[in-house]
């Protein structure tokens, strides 16, 4: 009986972990807009990972035996996590990701945009203007020489 209570707690923790994993995928979807195909891949990956967690725990702690209290423990763990911690975990992590995105924007994206604007203004446009002038000059030169 003591062993079953221990295993029951293990599977409550498994349910908690699966709820956490579920929220990680939810956070990724809210933070980064993805196409439907990528969403399907994420769903598939979630179920594969959840299955691995459950199978590993079944074999590690319960000798591969599937009992009713295993499913009950997983259910209680998921429900407990979703009702008590999910909202806060999502809020905190969305904020962290937003801060990281802002930092990356200011450290990489904005300087790169300014670098390319600089290149365009100071390198590409003068080169293009020079080639256009040269082309116009050469085309006028050919026409005058042909007419003579």
Number of C-alpha atoms within 10 A of each C-alpha: 6 7 10 14 12 12 19 22 18 20 27 25 18 23 28 23 18 24 22 19 16 18 19 17 16 14 17 16 15 12 15 9 10 12 9 9 9 12 14 11 10 17 14 12 13 17 14 12 14 19 13 12 16 19 15 14 18 19 12 10 16 18 10 12 10 12 12 9 16 24 16 15 22 24 19 20 22 23 17 16 22 19 9 10 14 18 12 11 16 18 11 11 16 17 12 12 15 13 12 12 13 13 12 12 13 12 11 11 13 11 12 13 11 11 12 13 13 12 12 13 12 11 12 14 12 12 13 11 11 12 12 12 12 12 12 11 11 12 11 11 11 10 10 10 8 7 6 5
